[in-house]
């Protein structure tokens, strides 16, 4: 079989090498402590999985669902948006149910990019951002996110000819992998920029509810003019610990919603109805699980950061997400070499920053997806093998 050249861009060499080393270390008998993948380790709330169980037992729920999502779920999403962000949405025209937010992020470029059209993609950025553009035949213009700017894009630094040619722009706050946040002042600048150049903004807001120390992430759609030029993606995966259920949604600009619905109606039949019922229970039901998640992740964050500091590795404390974006310790220059050395010596998996783009050099992403007992074990192994001597 002769494979399409675009496939060459879809499997990161960094992740492939990490998997190879992980298998090598595991074969030697060392237990792997995976602080790499960002998949919640905590279970969903009982009322959520009970709703799923009840819906599974209803034999009428096994037919093809609508690719749009049920009216009940779309109305629930609109209700949740009003309750959480004070944003009014039309559930029939401004809400679309997805098989996880990645589903929509990967397919939206098919709706707005012709071959060769430009998309502004953050670097570092979640891999699906560029993958979706490449699969649509578009061209990626990487917008660097640098520490000196608070990891926010410098829109004034984007060349005029690039901005004029761009058809879509992806932003993501709270950010994966950077674990930084943005406010409505920044979103207002994005709206101004996108309106000027007629660019569709795609805001990935999957980590909106995983924020610490009293921070509450605003919606991009709270800004005047945002829904005229943009959409916002959410996921129940991170908020309600339902990653395997594959349920998310996109809201906002009705033209973009209609276009994405048209694409999806040609490639899938929507989310399994019991999963949609579980999503309704999650959004409408008791919300204590969110505070429990915040408490668990913030405690893990503090434990890990304090433990790393004791062995000379000082890293920034994030305000949100389930990640730490850590500058490499002193005397280390290569993210990939450092992550490989840590994995070989300790069995602890961290993701090199270069897996998320060239601007990720000099960093590793550490996921807070293990309980405190396992994090303490990881810290003990690191302490036995490394003494970093500060930054």
C-alpha positions as CSV (number, residue, x, y, z in Angstrom):
1,X,0.0,0.0,0.0
2,X,1.3,3.4,-0.9
3,X,0.4,5.8,2.0
4,X,-0.5,9.4,1.7
5,X,2.4,11.8,2.5
6,X,0.2,13.7,5.0
7,X,0.5,10.7,7.4
8,X,4.2,11.6,7.9
9,X,3.0,14.6,9.9
10,X,0.6,12.8,12.2
11,X,2.8,10.6,14.4
12,X,5.2,12.6,16.4
13,X,8.7,11.2,16.4
14,X,9.0,12.4,20.0
15,X,6.1,10.3,21.2
16,X,7.3,7.3,19.2
17,X,10.7,7.5,20.7
18,X,9.2,7.9,24.2
19,X,7.1,4.8,23.6
20,X,10.2,2.8,22.5
21,X,12.2,3.8,25.6
22,X,9.2,3.0,27.9
23,X,8.9,-0.5,26.4
24,X,12.7,-1.0,26.8
25,X,12.6,0.1,30.5
26,X,9.5,-2.0,31.2
27,X,11.1,-5.0,29.7
28,X,14.0,-4.6,32.1
29,X,11.6,-5.0,35.0
30,X,11.3,-1.4,36.1
31,X,7.8,-0.2,37.0
32,X,6.6,2.7,34.8
33,X,5.2,5.7,36.5
34,X,3.3,7.5,33.8
35,X,3.2,11.3,34.3
36,X,2.9,11.7,30.5
37,X,-0.7,11.2,29.1
38,X,-3.3,13.7,30.3
39,X,-6.1,11.3,31.1
40,X,-7.9,11.7,34.4
41,X,-7.3,8.9,36.8
42,X,-10.3,9.8,39.0
43,X,-13.7,8.2,38.5
44,X,-16.9,10.1,37.5
45,X,-19.5,11.0,40.1
46,X,-21.9,8.1,41.1
47,X,-25.0,9.9,39.7
48,X,-23.2,10.1,36.3
49,X,-22.3,6.4,35.9
50,X,-25.7,5.5,37.4
51,X,-27.4,7.5,34.6
52,X,-25.2,5.7,32.1
53,X,-26.1,2.3,33.5
54,X,-29.8,3.1,33.4
55,X,-29.6,4.3,29.8
56,X,-27.6,1.2,28.8
57,X,-30.4,-1.0,30.1
58,X,-33.0,0.8,27.9
59,X,-33.0,-1.2,24.7
60,X,-34.4,1.7,22.7
61,X,-31.1,3.5,23.0
62,X,-29.2,1.3,20.6
63,X,-30.2,2.9,17.3
64,X,-28.3,5.6,15.3
65,X,-28.3,8.8,17.3
66,X,-28.4,12.2,15.5
67,X,-25.0,13.7,14.5
68,X,-26.2,16.9,16.1
69,X,-26.8,15.4,19.6
70,X,-30.2,15.1,21.3
71,X,-32.3,18.2,21.8
72,X,-32.2,17.4,25.6
73,X,-28.4,17.5,25.7
74,X,-28.1,20.6,23.5
75,X,-30.6,22.4,25.7
76,X,-28.6,21.2,28.8
77,X,-25.4,22.6,27.3
78,X,-27.1,26.0,26.6
79,X,-28.4,26.0,30.2
80,X,-24.9,25.2,31.5
81,X,-23.4,28.0,29.5
82,X,-25.9,30.5,30.9
83,X,-25.4,29.2,34.4
84,X,-21.6,29.1,34.2
85,X,-20.7,32.1,31.9
86,X,-23.9,34.1,31.6
87,X,-23.8,33.5,27.8
88,X,-27.1,32.9,26.0
89,X,-27.0,30.2,23.3
90,X,-29.6,29.0,20.8
91,X,-29.5,25.2,21.3
92,X,-30.7,24.5,17.8
93,X,-28.3,26.8,15.9
94,X,-25.3,27.5,18.2
95,X,-24.7,24.1,19.9
96,X,-23.3,20.9,18.5
97,X,-22.5,17.7,20.4
98,X,-19.1,16.0,19.6
99,X,-17.3,12.8,20.3
100,X,-15.0,14.7,22.6
101,X,-13.6,18.2,21.8
102,X,-10.8,16.7,19.8
103,X,-13.4,15.4,17.3
104,X,-14.4,18.9,16.5
105,X,-11.0,20.5,16.7
106,X,-9.7,17.9,14.2
107,X,-12.6,18.3,11.8
108,X,-13.3,22.0,11.8
109,X,-10.5,22.8,9.4
110,X,-12.3,20.8,6.8
111,X,-15.1,23.4,7.0
112,X,-13.1,26.5,6.5
113,X,-9.8,25.7,4.8
114,X,-9.2,25.1,1.1
115,X,-5.9,23.5,0.0
116,X,-3.1,26.0,0.8
117,X,-5.2,28.2,3.1
118,X,-3.4,29.4,6.2
119,X,-4.3,28.6,9.8
120,X,-2.6,30.3,12.8
121,X,-1.7,27.6,15.2
122,X,0.0,28.0,18.6
123,X,3.5,26.7,19.2
124,X,3.7,24.9,21.7
125,X,0.2,23.5,21.0
126,X,-1.8,20.4,21.3
127,X,-1.0,18.2,18.3
128,X,-4.5,17.9,16.9
129,X,-4.4,21.6,16.1
130,X,-1.8,21.2,13.3
131,X,-3.0,17.7,12.4
132,X,-6.5,18.9,11.6
133,X,-5.1,21.6,9.3
134,X,-2.8,19.2,7.6
135,X,-5.5,16.7,7.0
136,X,-7.7,19.5,5.5
137,X,-4.9,20.4,3.0
138,X,-4.2,23.7,4.8
139,X,-0.9,25.3,5.7
140,X,0.1,25.9,9.2
141,X,1.6,29.2,10.4
142,X,3.0,28.7,13.9
143,X,2.5,31.5,16.3
144,X,5.2,31.3,19.1
145,X,4.1,31.3,22.7
146,X,7.0,32.6,24.8
147,X,7.5,32.9,28.5
148,X,8.4,36.7,28.3
149,X,4.8,37.3,27.0
150,X,3.1,35.1,29.5
151,X,2.7,32.4,26.8
152,X,0.2,34.6,25.0
153,X,0.4,35.1,21.2
154,X,1.9,38.3,19.9
155,X,-0.8,39.2,17.4
156,X,0.9,42.4,16.5
157,X,4.0,40.4,15.5
158,X,2.1,38.3,12.9
159,X,3.2,39.7,9.5
160,X,0.4,41.6,7.6
161,X,0.5,39.3,4.6
162,X,0.1,36.2,6.9
163,X,-2.8,37.8,8.8
164,X,-4.5,38.7,5.6
165,X,-4.2,35.2,4.2
166,X,-5.2,33.4,7.4
167,X,-8.7,31.8,7.6
168,X,-8.7,30.4,11.1
169,X,-6.8,30.9,14.4
170,X,-6.6,28.4,17.3
171,X,-6.2,29.5,20.9
172,X,-6.4,27.5,24.1
173,X,-6.7,28.9,27.6
174,X,-6.3,27.4,30.2
175,X,-3.6,25.9,28.0
176,X,-2.3,22.4,27.4
177,X,0.6,21.9,27.6
178,X,1.6,25.3,29.1
179,X,-0.8,25.3,32.1
180,X,-1.3,29.1,31.8
181,X,-4.5,31.1,31.7
182,X,-5.9,34.2,29.9
183,X,-8.4,36.9,30.8
184,X,-11.2,38.7,28.9
185,X,-8.8,41.5,28.1
186,X,-6.8,39.1,26.0
187,X,-9.9,37.6,24.4
188,X,-11.0,41.1,23.4
189,X,-7.7,41.6,21.6
190,X,-8.3,38.3,19.8
191,X,-11.8,39.4,18.7
192,X,-10.4,42.7,17.4
193,X,-7.7,41.0,15.5
194,X,-9.9,38.3,14.0
195,X,-12.6,40.8,13.1
196,X,-10.1,43.0,11.2
197,X,-8.8,40.1,9.1
198,X,-12.0,38.0,8.9
199,X,-10.5,35.0,10.7
200,X,-12.5,32.2,12.4
201,X,-11.3,31.8,16.0
202,X,-11.4,28.4,17.6
203,X,-11.0,28.5,21.3
204,X,-10.2,25.2,23.0
205,X,-11.7,25.6,26.5
206,X,-11.5,22.0,27.7
207,X,-9.8,22.9,31.0
208,X,-12.1,25.7,32.0
209,X,-13.2,24.0,35.2
210,X,-9.7,22.8,36.3
211,X,-8.5,26.1,37.8
212,X,-6.8,26.7,41.1
213,X,-6.4,29.2,43.9
214,X,-9.7,30.9,43.2
215,X,-9.2,31.5,39.5
216,X,-12.3,31.2,37.3
217,X,-11.6,30.9,33.6
218,X,-13.8,33.2,31.5
219,X,-15.4,32.1,28.2
220,X,-14.2,33.6,25.0
221,X,-17.8,34.1,24.1
222,X,-18.3,36.5,27.0
223,X,-16.5,39.1,24.9
224,X,-18.7,41.4,22.7
225,X,-18.4,40.3,19.1
226,X,-16.9,36.9,19.8
227,X,-19.7,34.8,18.5
228,X,-19.6,36.7,15.2
229,X,-16.1,35.4,14.5
230,X,-15.6,32.4,16.8
231,X,-16.5,29.1,18.4
232,X,-15.6,27.5,21.7
233,X,-14.9,23.8,22.4
234,X,-15.6,22.0,25.7
235,X,-15.1,18.5,26.9
236,X,-16.7,16.5,29.7
237,X,-13.5,14.4,29.8
238,X,-11.5,16.6,32.1
239,X,-14.3,18.3,34.0
240,X,-16.3,15.2,34.9
241,X,-13.7,12.4,34.6
242,X,-15.3,10.9,31.5
243,X,-12.4,10.7,29.1
244,X,-13.3,7.2,27.7
245,X,-17.0,8.2,27.1
246,X,-15.9,10.6,24.3
247,X,-18.3,13.4,24.8
248,X,-17.7,17.1,24.1
249,X,-19.4,20.0,22.5
250,X,-18.8,23.2,20.5
251,X,-20.8,26.4,20.8
252,X,-20.8,29.8,19.2
253,X,-20.9,31.0,15.6
254,X,-23.9,29.4,13.9
255,X,-22.3,29.3,10.4
256,X,-19.3,27.4,11.8
257,X,-21.6,25.1,13.8
258,X,-23.7,24.4,10.7
259,X,-20.6,23.7,8.6
260,X,-19.2,21.3,11.2
261,X,-22.5,19.5,11.5
262,X,-22.6,19.0,7.7
263,X,-19.1,17.5,7.8
264,X,-19.9,15.2,10.7
265,X,-23.2,14.1,9.3
266,X,-21.2,12.6,6.4
267,X,-18.7,10.8,8.5
268,X,-20.4,9.6,11.7
269,X,-23.8,9.0,13.4
270,X,-23.2,10.9,16.6
271,X,-22.6,10.0,20.2
272,X,-24.0,6.8,21.8
273,X,-27.3,7.8,23.5
274,X,-26.4,6.4,26.9
275,X,-23.3,8.5,26.9
276,X,-25.4,11.6,26.1
277,X,-27.6,10.8,29.0
278,X,-24.5,10.6,31.3
279,X,-23.4,14.0,29.9
280,X,-26.8,15.5,30.8
281,X,-26.5,14.0,34.4
282,X,-23.0,15.5,34.7
283,X,-23.9,19.0,33.5
284,X,-27.3,19.2,35.3
285,X,-26.5,17.2,38.4
286,X,-24.5,17.9,41.6
287,X,-21.2,19.7,40.9
288,X,-19.2,18.6,43.9
289,X,-17.0,16.5,41.6
290,X,-15.5,19.7,40.2
291,X,-14.4,20.9,43.6
292,X,-13.1,17.5,44.4
293,X,-11.0,17.4,41.2
294,X,-9.7,20.9,41.9
295,X,-8.7,19.9,45.4
296,X,-7.0,16.6,44.3
297,X,-5.1,18.2,41.4
298,X,-4.0,21.3,43.4
299,X,-2.7,19.0,46.2
300,X,-0.8,16.9,43.7
301,X,0.6,20.1,42.1
302,X,1.9,21.4,45.4
303,X,3.3,18.0,46.4
304,X,5.2,17.6,43.1
305,X,6.5,21.2,43.0
306,X,7.7,21.1,46.6
307,X,9.3,17.8,46.1
308,X,11.1,18.9,42.9
309,X,12.3,22.0,44.7
310,X,14.0,19.9,47.4
311,X,16.2,18.2,44.8
312,X,17.1,21.5,43.2
313,X,14.5,21.7,40.4
314,X,12.3,24.8,40.7
315,X,9.3,25.0,38.4
316,X,6.4,27.4,38.0
317,X,3.2,26.8,39.9
318,X,0.3,26.6,37.4
319,X,-3.1,28.2,37.9
320,X,-5.0,25.6,35.9
321,X,-5.1,22.3,34.1
322,X,-3.7,18.9,35.1
323,X,-0.2,19.7,34.0
324,X,3.0,21.3,35.0
325,X,5.1,23.0,32.3
326,X,8.6,22.7,33.7
327,X,11.7,24.4,32.6
328,X,14.6,22.0,32.4
329,X,17.0,21.9,35.3
330,X,20.3,23.7,35.0
331,X,22.9,22.1,32.8
332,X,20.2,20.4,30.6
333,X,19.5,21.8,27.2
334,X,17.6,19.1,25.3
335,X,14.0,18.3,26.3
336,X,14.1,14.9,24.6
337,X,17.5,13.9,26.1
338,X,16.4,14.9,29.5
339,X,13.0,13.1,29.4
340,X,14.8,10.0,28.0
341,X,17.4,10.1,30.8
342,X,14.7,10.5,33.5
343,X,12.7,7.6,32.0
344,X,15.7,5.2,31.8
345,X,16.9,6.0,35.3
346,X,13.7,6.2,37.2
347,X,10.8,4.8,35.0
348,X,9.0,8.2,35.3
349,X,7.4,9.3,32.1
350,X,7.5,13.0,31.3
351,X,6.7,14.4,27.8
352,X,9.5,16.5,26.1
353,X,8.2,20.0,25.3
354,X,9.3,19.5,21.7
355,X,6.4,17.0,21.3
356,X,4.2,20.1,21.2
357,X,6.3,22.2,18.8
358,X,9.7,23.8,18.4
359,X,9.0,26.4,21.0
360,X,8.7,23.6,23.5
361,X,12.5,23.1,23.6
362,X,13.8,23.6,27.1
363,X,10.7,22.3,28.8
364,X,8.9,19.0,29.8
365,X,5.2,18.5,30.5
366,X,4.4,16.6,33.7
367,X,0.8,15.4,34.1
368,X,-0.8,15.3,37.6
369,X,-2.7,12.1,36.8
370,X,-1.4,9.8,39.6
371,X,-2.5,9.9,43.2
372,X,-0.2,11.3,45.9
373,X,1.2,8.0,46.9
374,X,2.5,7.4,43.4
375,X,3.8,10.9,43.0
376,X,5.8,10.5,46.2
377,X,7.2,7.3,44.8
378,X,8.2,9.2,41.6
379,X,9.8,11.9,43.7
380,X,11.8,9.3,45.7
381,X,13.1,7.8,42.5
382,X,14.1,11.2,41.2
383,X,15.8,12.1,44.4
384,X,17.8,8.8,44.3
385,X,19.1,9.4,40.8
386,X,19.3,13.2,40.4
387,X,20.6,16.2,42.2
388,X,19.9,19.1,39.9
389,X,21.6,22.0,41.8
390,X,19.0,24.6,41.0
391,X,18.2,26.5,37.8
